[in-house]
Amino acid sequence: MIHLRYFLLAILFLFPSVAVSQSENQPKQTEASFRIFSEKLDSLRKTNHIPGLAAAVIKDQQLAWSQGFGSSHFDTGDGSSFKDVSPDTPFWIASVTKPFLGLLFLQLEEQGEIDLNNNINDMPGWDNFCGWLANSEIVFGRDLHCDKPITIQNVLNHTVNGEPGSSFMYNPIMYSRLSRYIEYVYGNPISAAEGRQNTMAELIQKNILGPAGMDRTMSSMWQREKALVFFDMAQGFEYSENGYNRKKHIERHLAGGAGIVSTVNDLAKFDIALDTDQLASESTMEKLFTPAVTPDGTDLPYAFGWYVQDYKGEKLIWHSGWDEKAGFSALYLKVPEQNLTLILLANSEGMWWGNPLDAAEVQGSPFAQLFLDHFLF
């Protein structure tokens, strides 16, 4: 046994470069992998007519890579670029706001501020709003029963349509009532929800953005201390056969379904804070990603602000963003068992793939598929 030990030591002294070269090659392999991924990602961006795209990958609770592609602003007349996208370029993240709402409401429940089993029906103005939506031709009013109790958890889980709590249908209009519910709970007039910096926005800054160190993220378009984020925000664009058209610059309060402006580097901070339990207790974090369950025990594809699905044996947790009026789209995709996350922000609709309202199918996104094929499968 002693002779074997001396033999192994001799091998290490004679060939010290063997172990060293493996260690040195590993970062090069990682860099090469990200270089190939970035080239394919940029090609996909151009194919989908996206003027500017910011991307980040988080691995093992660390920012592994982030990069900007294309332009956040340019002249639609001659196409000249005058502002490149970087990982610190702020974008309107549209419905990627919903993960923040899911977390906030679970935090408030943990703090004893809100009971998720309470009914949103109790909020002033509910009958008029629900009656209008249910009798409209808007798809989100389909099979909406205003006379049945609908809990805050039903809203957060998108289990409002049909028998409340029994089936999933994505309903962003119902999410937009959550800011009004917050004002109701805190004893403020409902009209305060449309204020430039409402209570929900203040709570997100206090409970999430501040603790996560997200200095380049606005909890609403009117957060005064984050004015530079507003001025640095990418311009939204629409693409047609005639080329690109600038969309009207956004001026919106935080309603619930959307309202946050952020960067991929800041969203990476959020992702790391989530996965290291910096923002809530372990039990709350587990609940955040646990999908809703029907009365007969069937798992639904949505948790608290997150889609949840299985794909090729991997659990995927994600949310997309799409705002055709503002000209932005986004994707936030987590592969929890691999400690791997992708975040993409774009200043056109080009990342939207038409996920169905009643299912979770992120594999339908060519951007998600590129990521999954490159890093997992």
N, C-alpha and C positions, 0 to 999 in steps of 0.2 A: 504494500500500500504506500509506503514511504517512497519507494523507487518510482511509482506511478506519479506521485505528487511532484517529485523533482523533474520527471520527464515533461509534465505539463508546464511547469515553470520555465523549463528550457525552451519549449516551443514558443511561449509568449515572448521570451527575451530575443529569440532568434527571428521571430516574425511579428514584431509589434505592430506592423502596419495593417495586419488582417482585421483586428477589431476596430482600429481607428478608421480605416477606410469605409467600413460599413456604417459607422456613425456619421462620417462626413457625407456619404452618399445619400443618406436618408433625407436631409433637407433638400438636396437637389432633386430627388424624386418627387417630393412634395411640391416644389416650385414648378417642376415640369408638368405635373398633373394640373395645377392651377392655371398654368399658362395655356395648356390645351383647352381646359374648360372655358377660360376667358375668351379664347379665340372663337370657340363654338357659340358661346353666349352672345358675343358681339355680332356674329353672323346671323343668329336667330333674331336679334334686335333689329337688324337692317331688313331682314325678310318680312318682319311684322310692322315695318314702318314706324318704329319708335324713335323719336328724336334723341332722347336721352334716357339712360338707364344706370342706376346705381345698384351694386350687388355686394353681398357680404356672406361669408360662410363662417359659422361658429362650430368649433370642434372641441369637445371635452371642456366646455365652459370657458373657452378662450377664443378671441377673434383670430381666426386662422388666416383670413384673406378678405380684403374688400377692395373694390375698384369702381371707377366711374367710366361710362362709355357715352360718346356723343355729346350733345349740347342740351343745356338746360334752357337756353334762350338762343334764338337766331332770327334773322330777318327772313320772313316768309316771302318777301319779294324777290330777293336774289339768292336766298339760301345761305348767305354768309353766316358763319358761326361766330359768336362773340362771347360765349360763356360755356366752358366745358363742365360736364358733370364730374363731381368728385364724391367720395363716400360721405362727405360732410354736407352735400347739397340737400337742403330740405325739400320734401315732396309732400303733397296732400296724400295721405295714406288711405283715404276713403274708408271702406268697411274693415280694414285692419285695425280700426279704432275699437271694434267689438271685443277683442281680447282684453283690452284695458277696462272695458265696462264690466266684463265677467269677473275680472279680478277685483275691481273696486267694490262691486256688490257683495262679493264673498268676504272682503275685508270688513265692510260695514256690518255684515252679519256677525262676523267674529267679534267686532267691537260692541255688539249689542245695539247698533243704531237702526238696523233694518231687520225685519223678519221676512224671509223670502217666501214664506207660506201665506203672507198677506195678499189680498186681492188688489189688482190694479183697478178693478171696477169701482173701488171706493174713492178713487181720485176725482176731484171736481172736474166736470166737463166730459167725463167718460161716456155717458150715454149719447151725447151729440156726436162725439168723435167716432165711436164704435158703430153707431147707426149709419153715419155717413159712409164709413169704409165698407161695411157689410152690404150696403145697397148700391155701391159704386160698381163700375166695371173693372176696377183695379184688381189684379190677380190676388193681391195679398188680403183682400176682403172675402175671398172665396170660402164658403162654409165656415164663416165666423159667427159664433153664437154669442151675442152680446148679453144675453140673459143668464149665461152660465158663469160661475166664478172662474176667473183667470188669474192665477197667481203670478207674482213677480218672477218666480222660478220658471214658470211656463214661458214667460216672455224671454228670459235669458236663454232658455233651451230651444226656442222656436217651436214650442209645442202648443201654440195658440189656436190654430185652425182645426176645425173638426171638434171632436170631444177633447177639451183641454187636457193635455198631458198624455194623450194616446197616440199621437202621430207627429212626425216632423214635417214642417214646411217652413223654409226660410222666409222670415217676415221682417224686413228692415223697417217698415213703417211702424210696426209695434215697438221695435227697439227705440225708435225716435221719441216715444212717449216717456222713456225712462228719465230724461232730464226733468220733465214736468213732475214725475213722481218724487224725485229727489227734493224738489222745491216744496212739494206737499208735505213730505216727511219732516223737513226742517222748518216748517211753519211759514214758508214764504209764499207770496202770491204765485200762481201758476205762470203768470206772464214773465216772471223773473227767469224762467227757463230759456227765454229768447234774448236775455240780456247779453251784452258783449262778453262778459266773463262771468258765467253763471256758477252756481254752487257746485254742480258736477265737475266743471273744469277746475275749480279751486281744489276739490277733493282729489282729483287725479294728480294735480301738481304736488299736493301735500303727501299723499299716500304712495305714489308710484314714481313720478318723474324725479322728484327731489331725492328720495332714497336711492334710486338707481343711478343718479348722477347724469340725467339726460338733459344737459344744458342746451342742446340744439333741437329741442322738441317743445312745441307749443300745445298746451292742453285745449286751446281754442284759438281762433284767429285774432282774438282780442286780448291776449295775455301781454300786458304792457311791458313787463320786464324781459319778454322774449321778442321784442320788436325787430331785432336783427334777423331772427329766423324768418319772420314775415318778409322782410326786404330781400333776403337771399333765396327765397323759395323759387323753385323751378316754375317756368311758364307751362301751362297745359296746352296741348295741341290736338287738333283733329286732322286726320288724314283722309283725303278723297282723291279721286282721279285727277283733280286739278291741283293737287299738292297739299301742303300743310296750311291750316288756318289756326291762328291763335284763338284760344278760348278766353272768355271773360274771366278776369282774375277773381278768385274766390273771396267772398266776405261773408262767412257763416259762423254762427254760434255752435257750440257743442250740443247736439241733440241726443245722441246716444248711438245711432247707427254709424255716424261719421263725425269728424270734427277735429282730429288731431293732425298736426304737421310734424314730420320727423325725418331723420336721415337713417341710412342703413347702419352707420356706426353707432348711432344712439339706440336704434332698435336692437343692435347686438348687445348693448349694455342691459337693455330690458331683458333680453333672452338669458343672459348670464345671471342676472339677478333672480329671474324666475327659477332657474335650475339650481341655484345655490341657496334657495329658501330665504332670500334677503327681504322679501316683500310680504310674506305671510307665513303662518305656521305650516308645518309639514302636512297636517291634516287638511288644511285649506287648500294647499297646493295640489294635493291628491284629488280633492273634490273638483278643482278647476278643470282638470283634464278628464274627469269621469263622465262618460256620455249619459244622457237621460235614458231612463228605462220606462217602458210602457207598463200599465197595470198587470199585463200578463207576463212580464219579465223579459221582454225583447229590448235589446240595446238599440238605441237610435243613433244616428250619425253626428250628433252635436252635443257638446258639453256646455261650459259656461264661456261663450264667446269663441269657441274653437270647434271646427270640424274634427271628427275622429273616425279613422277608417283603417282597415287592414289591406295591404297591397303586397302580393308576393311574399307573404309571411312576415312583413314588417308593419308595425303600427305606425301610422302617420297622423300627426296632429297639425292642423294648418288653418289658415284663413286667407282669403283673397280680398282684393279691393278693386272696385270698378266704379268710376264716376264719369259717365259719358258727357255730362253737361260741363264738367270742369276740365276734362281731358287728362285723366290720370288712371293708372291701374297699379296693382301691387300684389305681391305674393309673399307669405310668411309660412314656411314649411319646416316642421320639426320631425326628426326621426329619433325618438327618445331612446330607444334601445341601443342606438349607435352614437348617442351624444352628439348629434349632427343637426345643424340648422342652416337653411337657406333663406335669405331675405332679399327681395327684389322690389325696387320702386321705379316706376316709369312715368314719363310725362306725356302719355297718350293712352288710348284704350287698347293698345296693341297686345297687352298681356292677357286680356280677357278671353276665355275659351268657352264660355257658356255652360258653366256647371249647372246641373238641374236643380230646381228649387227643393226637391224632396230627397236628395241623395248627396253623398260626398264622393266625388270622383276627380281628385286632383291629378290623377294620371292622364286625364284628358288635356292638361296643360302641356304644351310642348316644352315650356321652360322647366316645369317640374320634372318632366320625363327626361330631359337632358341631364338634370342634376342627379336624379335617381340612377339613371343608366351609368353615369360617369363615376359616381362615388360609391354606389351600392351593388348594382347588378351587372 
